[in-house]
């Protein structure tokens, strides 16, 4: 049976009032995970979660018995910059996604502006490091803003000329906001969080992964507690 998600305020991972993560719905709980494991021996039951059940959850996680964690779902609405979404969508195992389509609707003038720019990491081609004071932050902000406003202006100009939306969107920048429904099971969500709330992940994407975990953890508290304990210090 589908459970109505408890009303929860959306989270704003980037603090700009634009990017957000909202809980749409969820199915299942810690007990459902336990029952999915115990059904192998005909031992599923309707009793409240017990200490024995919690020990089973710990065992399943420690020994990577993943299938019992798939009999549930958590749906989020995620509004994020396109470049964040493209990092998230790589993890499609056990994940369903539907995204707003620039073929059907005119894309809104919503753009992510970094509050501060970072430098390229000298020894890691995919990572960044905090500015040591040598970056001209004002100049970087000016270039970024000029670029996205010019791109969005070109998009509007193409639409005014009568160009179809599906072609006009080709000039839009990756910093523009997109929005999607993402549905995970707990196994896929823990996998995603482990990869994207990690010190090697891009800062902006990491904030969205943390927001999703913050909304999901109260729904599966024992599972998250044991998973965090297992991965502490990594």
Protein Blocks (a to p, Z undefined) as FASTA:
>chain_A
ZZdddddddddfkonomaccddfbdeddfklmmmmmmmmnopacfbdcdfklmmmmmmmm
mnopaklmmnccddddddddfklmmmmmmmmghpacddddfklpccdddddddfbdcddd
fklmkbccddehlacfklmmmmmmmmmmmmmmmmmmmmmnopafklmmmmpcfkbccddd
ddddfklmmmmmmmmmcfkbcfklmmmmmmmmmmmmmmmmmlmmmmmmmmgoZZ
